[in-house]
Amino acid sequence: MGLDSGISHTSAFSLELRDLLFQSRAGADWVLTSEADNLLLSIWSEVAETVDPADRRLPVGLSLAPAQELEGFQVRFLTFPIPEDIAENHFAAIALRPAAPGIFFWKRQRSLVRFITLERTISFSSEKDETVLGEWAGVKHLNYGPGPEPVMEDFAVAVQPLLRGETERIANSRFSE
């Protein structure tokens, strides 16, 4: 990782977390371990070295809730420090569904990782803070449209239809650092 003056600490952390979930050999199973909290703090600290010193933040508010079962997934909800910029996360849901064996190969279900976010945005018409539901799917970023108020309970409710596959995305983009 090199010094990046064009990205916030929180955004850089999100991208590093995305890469760890989707592109590393470690996979995502670490999310369900007792070491996950410590790993997140380590990532936050490492990312601090890659962003402009003026953009560095303390991990105030960064927390990971215990795993819970939702829609066939083991889900851990992550609270981020209060967003300062647009496209920074309020919350994320890291959802893991284990592989399901089957007698016939075409009935087997592969394991699945979901990284669903509630991001800060701004309404250009009213200039008010709003939220948008998004998801990282590898290096692709999906946008599901307006999200709920930045309250964890409301976000948890909004995540459930996504885990069931009931919500259509309204846009997607490929993000590269």
N, C-alpha and C positions, 0 to 999 in steps of 0.2 A: 504494500500500500504506500503510495506517495502522498505528499501534501496536496490537498485539493481545496483551493480557496473559493470554489464556486458552488459548494454544497454544504448544507448545515450539518451539524454534529448529529442531530436526530435523523436526518435523511440518510447520512452515510451509515449510521448504525442499522437502519432498516435494510439498506442494500447489503450490508455485510451479513445480516441475519438471513436475508433471502438467499444469498449465496451459500451459506452454511446449510440451510434447509434443502436446497435443490441441487447444488453443484459439488458439494464436498463428499468424500468417501464416508464421512461420519454419518451422513443421512440425517434423519430427523428424530430417531429414537431417543436421543439425549434429552429431548424436551420433556419426556416423562420421568426422568431421573431426579433424584434429590439434589444433584449437582447443577441443575439447569439454572437456578438463580445465580449461583456463583459464575457460571459460564457467561451469562448475560452481562454481568458487571465487568467481567474481563474483556468481553467484546467492546463494551462501552468505553472502557479505558484505552484499549488498543486503537479504537477509531479516533479517539481524541488526538492521537499523535498524527493523524492523517489530514485533519482539517485545520484551517487557519486558526491560530490561537485566539483571535477575537470571536470565533464562532464556537469555541469549546464551552460545554455546559456540564454542570454536575448532574449526576443521575437522580436528581430529586423527583420522586414520584414513580420511578421505574420499578415495576413490580410484576410478578408472575403469580397468578392465582393457581390454586391446586387444580389438578386435572378433574374433569367431569365428563360424563358420557352424554353426548348429544347426537342424535340422528345417526347412530352407528359409528361415531368418531370419538376418540379420546381428545378432548379440547382443553387447551390451557389459554386463558385470556391474559394478555400482556397489556399493562398500562404504561404509557410513555410519559416522560416529562411534559408539562403543558406546552402544546405547540406554539411556536413563535412565528412561523412562516407558513404560507400555504403549502399544501402537499405533505406536511408533517403529520404523523399519526397521533391521534388521541389514544387509540387502542388497536390491538391486533388479536386475532384468534388464530392460534396454531393448532390445526386439527389433523389428527393421524387416524387413518383407518387401516388396520392390519390386513394383510392378504387373507383371503378366504379360500381354503383348498376345496377342490371339487373332484368328483370321480372323473368327469370329462373335462378335458383341457379348456373347452370353450365355455364352461360354466365357472371356471376359476375366476376369482376376483383379485386383481392386483392390489397391492398396498397403495395408499393414496395420501399425499400431504397437501393440505390447503393452508394458505397464509393470507387471511382475509383482514382487511384494514378499515378503520374509520379515520379518514383524513380530513384535516382542516382545509377549507376552501373559502372563497369570498364570493358573494353575489355582486356581480359587476353593476347590476341595476340598483341595488340598495346599499352596497358597500358594507353589508353585514357579514359577520362570520357565519358560515354554514358548514355542513359536513358532506362528504361523499363516501359511499361504500366502494371499496376497491379490493383487488386481489392480485397477488403475485402468483403467477403460474410459470415457474422457471424465470426466464428473463422477460416474459410478457407481463404487462400490467393491464388488468381488466378493470373497467369502470362500470359499476352497477347503478349509478345515478345518485340522487340525493339520499343522504343517510339520516339517521335519527339525531336527536340532541346528543351531545357528547357525555352521555351517562352510561356507565358500564352495563346496567341492566337492560337499557334500551338497545344497546349494541348487541348484547347476547341474544335478544329476541330477533333482531334483524339478521343475525348470522344463520339462524336455523333454516329458513327457506333456501339459503344458498347451499347449505350442506345437503339439503334434499334435492338440489338441482332445479328448484322451482323459479329462480329469478334469472332473467335474461340480462346479459351485459349490454350496455349501450355503446360502448366504445372499447377499443383496446389499442395498446401501443407497445412498441418494443423500446425498452430503455437500455441504453448502454452508457457506461461511465466513460 
